[in-house]
C-alpha cells in the first residue's frame, strides 16, 4: 500500500506544469518502473529460495562447493507446492502490458518455469527421484569430480558428505510413497540400477569415488591441513556415505525393484494421461497432443530415410537399408579397440571445431571443457555421451557398440558448439537474470545441440559419406524418438515394438538402441524435446535468412539465439521476430 501511495505522489508531482503529451509519457514511465520493480521483487525472492532446494546434478555450476544437501522431506515438498502456487497468483497480478520489453521476455521465461515446477509438485514427481540414466544418488558423484580450490571447499565437502544419511532417508521415504501408489519407474528400467549404489558400498576408503577430491589438493595447501582433511573425509565415507548407500541398496534390492510398476506406459501411472501431457509440455514447451507428435515423427522419419538412401548410393551399397545398417554395425573399420582411441578421436573432432568456430559464432565461451570416460559403475546403462559445463563424457563401455561414424555428431552435440558450449555462454551472460542463466529448458538446450549436429555438415566437420550417414542416423534417432516415446507412453507400444522401430531406422548399435529405449521408458516426455526444438531452430533461421537476404549474418543469428540463455520455444521465436525487424544485428 505504501509503495502505491508513493507512486501516486510521484506521478502528481511530475504531472504538475507538464503538457498533456509529457504528462502521459511521465505517467507511463512511472507505471513501468513500478511494475518492473514488482515483478523483479517476485522473481528475486523466489529464485533465492529455489536455489536452496536443488541438489547437484550433471548440469550444476559447482564453483561454490555446498556444505549440505537439500531438504526433500514431505514437509518441504508441501512448502514448495504452496510457495509456487502463491508465486503464480502473484504473477497473475502483474500488469504485463506495462513491463519493459526486457521484462516481458523475463516474465514469459519465468512464468513457464513456475508453471513447470508447480506441475511437478502436483504430480508428485519427487516420489520418483530417478530417471532414464540418472538418479539422486549417482548425480551426487559429479561433485566428487570437481576441482576444489581452498580449505573451505574441503570443509564444506566434509559437511556435505556427513549430510548424506539424512538426505537418503528422505529420498527413500518419498520413494516408498511412490511405490505404495505404483508411481515408480517401470520394473524393467530398474534392472541393474543398484550397481552404482553397490559400487559406493564395496569401494571403501581411498578407493571410494567420494575420495577423489583428495587426490588433487591445491599445491599451496600445507601437509598438516591435507592430513587433517584426509582423516575427516575418510571418517565421513566410513560413517556417513557408505551406511547411507547400504540402506538404499537394501531398499532397492529387497523392496523397490521387485515391486515396481509392471507397465512401461506413462498412461498406466496414477492419473497417467494428465501426467504424460504435463511431462510433454515440460520438455517441449509446446501444446501438442501425443497424436500430433507421433505424426510429426513419422513424417520426419520418412524424410531422413530418403536421404539415407542417397548416401547408400554414394558409397555404391547395393543392399537395402537393413543390410546397410548391419554392415555399419559389424564392419571392423568403424570401431576402435581401446577406450583411449575413442577418447582421442572425440578430442580430435572437438579441436577441429575450434578451427572454424570464428566463422560461425561471434562470441565464444570463456570456459573450457574436459573429455573424460563415463564412470565404469554407470557406463553399462548410460547413453553414448553427455556434455555440460566443463565436461564432455564419452562412453567407452562395450567398444563394439561405439561406432566412429557417429562420433563427430555425438561430439558436436555434447561438446562444442552443443552443450559444453551453450551452457557456459548462458552462465557467463550477466545481462540476463540468474533464473535464466542457471536453468535448463530441454526443448531449447537439446534442440540447440541437435541443431549443432546438423550444422556440422555446413561447417565441414564430416569427412566421409559414412560420417554424414552417422549424422543422419542421429537425426533419425531423434525423429524416431517422437514416434517411440508417444508409442510407448500413449499408444500401447510394447518394448519389443519400440526396439524394432529403432533398429529398423537408425545405425545405432543394438546395445545403444536397448539403453535408449529403456531411457525413454523411464523418462516420459524428455525424448520429445530434441527434434521439436531443432525444428523450431531451423524454422527461425530459415525465416531470418529469407527476410534479411544479404543482410543475414550467421554469426549474428547464432549469437542472438545463444544470448537468450535457455528459454521456451515461443520466446525464441519472438526474439527472432525482433532480430528480423531490427535488420539482423549482432546482439553484442
C-alpha positions, -999 to +999 in steps of 0.1 A: +000+000+000+028+024+009+046+018-024+013+025-043+008+058-024+044+068-031+039+061-068+007+083-069+025+112-052+055+109-076+031+110-105+013+140-091+045+160-087+057+151-121+025+160-138+024+195-124+035+220-150+037+195-179+019+194-212-005+166-219+020+146-240+047+150-214+023+140-187+013+108-205+050+099-210+059+106-174+029+086-162+038+056-184+075+057-172+065+057-135+040+029-141+066+008-159+092+014-132+068+003-105+055-028-123+091-038-132+101-035-096+070-055-085+079-083-109+116-082-101+109-085-064+088-116-070+115-135-091+144-123-070+129-136-037+116-169-052+149-176-070+170-172-039+147-196-021+146-220-051+184-223-053+185-238-019+161-266-029+182-282-055+209-308-053+239-315-075+235-330-110+253-331-143+242-295-152+252-279-119+275-250-116+296-262-087+321-234-085+309-230-049+311-263-030+279-268-010+280-277+027+247-295+028+222-314+007+187-301+002+157-308+023+134-332+002+111-342+030+073-343+026+071-311+047+094-294+023+075-307-007+043-293+006+061-260+012+072-259-024+037-266-036+023-237-015+052-214-025+048-218-062+010-216-060+015-182-043+041-171-069+017-179-097-010-159-080+015-130-077+024-133-114-013-132-123-014-098-106+013-083-127+002-058-154+023-074-181+015-047-207+033-022-185+065-042-183+096-031-202+105-052-233+133-069-214+110-079-185+083-090-209+108-117-220+118-124-185+082-128-175+075-153-202+105-174-193+099-171-155+062-179-157+070-211-177+094-221-150+069-216-122+041-235-141+065-264-148+077-266-112+041-264-099+031-292-123+059-314-110+047-308-074+011-315-085+020-349-099+045-356-070+074-364-093+097-362-062+084-397-054+103-409-084+138-393-079+155-413-107+151-412-144+165-429-175+201-429-167+203-406-137+193-409-101+196-388-070+225-409-057+246-411-088+241-374-096+260-367-064+292-381-078+295-351-101+306-330-071+333-355-062+348-350-097+351-312-093+383-294-086+385-279-051+405-247-046+406-239-008+405-254+026+369-241+030+359-261-001+370-293+016+354-284+049+321-277+030+325-311+012+330-329+045+298-314+059+281-323+027+292-359+029+280-362+065+246-349+054+240-379+031+222-402+057+195-376+063+192-369+026+190-405+016+164-413+043+141-385+030+145-398-006+137-433+005+106-421+023+094-404-009+101-435-030+081-456-005+051-432-011+055-436-048+058-474-045+026-475-025+006-460-054+027-476-081+043-443-092+077-457-099+099-464-129+088-495-148+104-526-133+123-534-165+140-500-163+153-507-129+172-539-137+209-533-127+203-498-114+215-508-080+250-514-093+260-477-089+249-479-053+268-511-047+299-496-062+300-470-034+293-496-008+321-520-019+348-494-026+358-482+008+384-457+019+406-442-007+391-464-034+357-447-029+345-423-056+340-396-029+377-397-020+385-383-055+389-346-044+417-356-021+438-369-050+444-334-063+449-310-034+458-274-043+496-271-044+496-243-018+479-264+009+503-275+036+508-311+047+492-306+081+459-294+066+460-322+040+463-349+066+435-334+087+412-331+057+421-367+046+413-381+081+379-363+082+369-373+046+378-410+053+357-408+085+328-393+066+329-420+040+330-447+066+304-433+090+280-415+066+285-422+029+288-460+030+260-466+055+236-443+036+243-463+004+240-496+023+205-486+034+195-475+000+209-507-016+188-529+007+157-509+000+162-511-038+170-548-039+145-561-014+116-538-019+116-511-046+128-530-077+108-562-071+075-543-065+079-516-091+053-507-118+050-536-142+037-514-171+061-494-193+035-468-202+031-434-185-006-437-193-007-465-168+007-445-139-017-427-115-035-400-135-013-411-163-028-392-193-026-359-175+009-367-162+022-376-196+007-344-211+023-324-184+057-340-190+054-335-227+047-298-221+076-295-197+101-309-221+089-294-254+072-262-241+046-268-268+009-276-266+009-306-289-011-338-284+007-372-284-010-379-317+003-347-332+038-355-321+036-391-333+025-380-367+053-354-369+078-381-361+066-404-388+068-377-414+103-367-404+115-403-403+104-407-439+123-376-450+155-387-433+152-422-446+151-408-482+184-390-476+199-421-461+193-439-493+212-411-511+243-418-490+240-456-497+240-448-534+270-426-530+291-454-514+277-479-540+260-501-515+237-525-533+215-539-505+186-524-486+187-501-456+186-531-432+216-547-448+235-514-448+228-510-411+240-545-404+272-536-424+277-505-403+272-524-371+296-552-378+324-539-401+357-535-380+367-504-399+341-484-380+353-494-345+384-489-323+399-514-299+408-493-269+389-468-248+417-443-252+414-445-290+378-435-288+386-406-265+414-395-288+390-394-318+365-374-298+392-349-288+403-346-324+368-337-336+364-311-307+396-294-318+385-294-354+356-273-344+380-248-328+394-242-362+361-230-377+344-215-346+350-179-355+333-183-389+300-193-372+300-176-339+308-140-328+311-148-291+328-179-277+325-190-240+355-184-217+351-218-201+369-249-214+358-285-211+374-318-203+369-350-223+365-380-199+351-415-200+318-422-184+324-438-150+325-476-150+297-480-125+271-463-146+285-469-181+266-501-189+232-484-189+244-448-197+239-431-230+267-427-256+279-394-243+268-364-221+280-328-221+276-298-199+296-270-182+332-281-182+328-317-193+322-340-223+317-376-211+323-403-237+310-438-231+339-462-237+320-493-224+314-521-249+335-506-277+318-527-305+287-505-298+306-472-302+309-466-340+333-439-353+309-428-380+286-414-352+313-399-331+315-365-349+278-359-345+279-370-309+309-347-302+292-316-318+261-323-297+277-329-264+308-306-265+311-276-289+290-260-302+265-281-283+260-285-245+296-277-233+294-245-254+259-233-249+256-238-212+288-218-203+277-190-226+245-189-206+263-190-172+286-162-183+259-139-196+255-112-169+228-094-190+201-119-181+188-127-146+202-157-127+169-176-131+177-177-168+214-181-166+213-211-143+183-231-155+178-255-184+149-258-208+152-291-226+135-281-258+159-252-262+191-269-249+186-303-267+172-285-297+203-264-300+226-294-295+208-314-322+209-283-345+247-283-338+250-318-352+233-308-384+253-275-386+284-298-386+277-306-423+278-269-432+310-264-411+328-292-429+330-315-398+320-347-416+348-361-438+332-392-453+298-403-465+297-427-436+301-398-411+273-380-430+252-411-425+262-411-388+248-376-385+216-387-404+213-417-381+215-393-351+188-371-368+167-402-374+173-413-338+158-381-325+129-381-351+122-417-342+120-407-306+089-387-314+074-420-326+086-444-299+081-421-269+045-414-278+041-450-289+053-464-256+036-440-233+003-431-251-004-457-278+003-490-261+035-500-278+055-529-264+092-525-256+099-550-284+080-529-310+099-498-299+132-516-301+124-529-336+114-495-348+148-480-337+168-509-351+150-506-385+156-469-388+189-459-372+225-470-373+227-472-336+242-504-322+218-529-306+233-521-272+227-483-278+191-490-291+184-510-259+198-484-235+180-456-253+146-473-254+149-481-217+157-445-211+126-433-229+105-459-209+119-445-177+118-408-186+084-400-202+084-370-225+120-360-223+129-376-256+104-354-274+124-322-267+153-328-291+138-329-326+109-305-319+135-280-305+157-284-336+127-279-359+120-246-343+157-235-345+157-244-382+124-227-388+136-195-371+168-195-392+150-201-425+126-173-417+155-149-409+175-158-440+145-153-462+136-119-447+171-105-444+186-117-476+222-104-480+220-088-445+217-121-429+249-130-409+250-165-395+273-154-366+247-127-355+219-153-357+237-178-336+248-152-311+212-140-308+199-175-302+226-183-276+224-149-258+189-159-246+201-184-221+177-213-220+141-204-229+107-218-241+105-221-278+078-194-281+103-169-265+129-179-291+105-173-319+096-139-307+133-129-303+140-139-339+110-118-350+127-089-334+161-098-348+144-097-383+127-064-376+159-048-365+178-059-396+198-089-381+223-070-359+248-086-335+233-088-300+266-076-285 
